[in-house]
Amino acid sequence: MDPYKIIKHPLSTEKSIRLMNDQNKLAFVVHSSANKSDIKKAIEEIFKVKIVDVNTYVMKGEKRAYVRFSPETPAIDIATQLGFM
């Protein structure tokens, strides 16, 4: 599957900003049929970064992925690329 179809858009909520600062994580809305390995490959391909962990969560029919980046890749740098900061 195309990485841009797997990753729909990033989330910019209070929780996602707190996770970005505290745990080096970003949150994304992803395709409902994507699994953790698909999400990991898609984000690594799009942003050219290393990912430590992916957690998924389904709420009201929307699948979210919380992605923890490696220590050498600050999540705030990715957020800056996306225009959050």
N, C-alpha and C positions, 0 to 999 in steps of 0.2 A: 504494500500500500504506500502511496505517496506520503512523505513526511508532513507535507502541508495540509493533507486531508486528515491525518491523525491528530495533529495539534491544531485545534480550532482557534483559540485565542488565550492570552494570559489573563489571569485574574488580578485585579488591583483592589483588594479589600483591606480593611484594617488588619485582619488576621494574616493575610499574605505579606503585608509590609512588615509586621512583627516577626513572622517566620524568616523573612529575608534578612533582617538585622540580627536575630538571635541564633538561628540555626542554619543559615546559608541555604535557604530553600526558596523556591518559587512555585506558584500554583498556576496550573493551566487547565482549561476546559479541553477535553479530548474526545475523540470519536468513541461512541459507546461500545463498539466491538473491539477496540484496541486493548491489548494486554500490556503488562508492565514492560516486557522486553521490547515490544513495538514502540512504546512511548520513549523508552531509553534510547533506542537506536535513532528515532526521529529527532529528538532534541540534540543528541550528539552530532547528528548530521547537519542540522540547521545552524546550530551555534558553534560547532567545533570545540566542544568542551567535554570534560570528563564528569560522569555522574556516579555518585556513590550509591544512591538509593532512590526508589520510586514507590510511593504509596498512592493507591487509588481509592476513590470514594464516590459513591453514586448517591445523588440527592435530587429528588423530584425529576427523575429521568435524565439528569445531566451528570456526566462522569467527569470527575476532577482528578488531576494528578498532582501530587505534591512531590517535587523533585529536589533532592538534596545534591548539591554540587560538591566537587572535591575541594579541599582547602586552598589549592592553588588557583581556583577559579571563584572569585567572590560573586555571589548572586547579584550584588548591587551593580556589577559591571554589565551583566546580562539585562538587568532592569533598565539601565541607562541606554543600552542598545535598543530596547523596546520602547523607550520614551517615557518610562515611569518616573524617572528622577531627573 
